[in-house]
Amino acid sequence: MYERRHQKLAPLSVFIRRVLIHILWALLLVAGALGLGVLGYHFIARLSWVDSLYEASMILGGMGPFSPLRSNAAKIFASGYALFSGLVFIALMGIVLAPVVHRMLHKFHLDERDL
């Protein structure tokens, strides 16, 4: 997918396409994580669909919980989802920044005559 160390730097159009593909993958990951949270809050915590979306969005966005949870199962799910959301954030940063970091490192490794 990426050029090797001794290959020329990819053209700007290829780089932009890579960035857009990575952003698309990141958006799909966010949509999946949000969907998982909405389903969990709706079926485990017994919140309405709108409240489930709001709660999952708040947790995934790092803002914290909003609705009081009454059952132990809901509290356990919320704890797991909060930890999962932190890992999703780290994964998103890796996915979005990968082409940028690769291009920077590749450019640093090129000889001046290759530019």
Secondary structure, DSSP 8 states (H G I E B T S, - for coil): ----TTS----HHHHHHHHHHHHHHHHHHHHHHHHHHHHHHHHTS---HHHHHHHHHHHHTTS---S---SHHHHHHHHHHHHHHHHHHHHHHHHHHHHHHHHHHHHHHS-GGG-
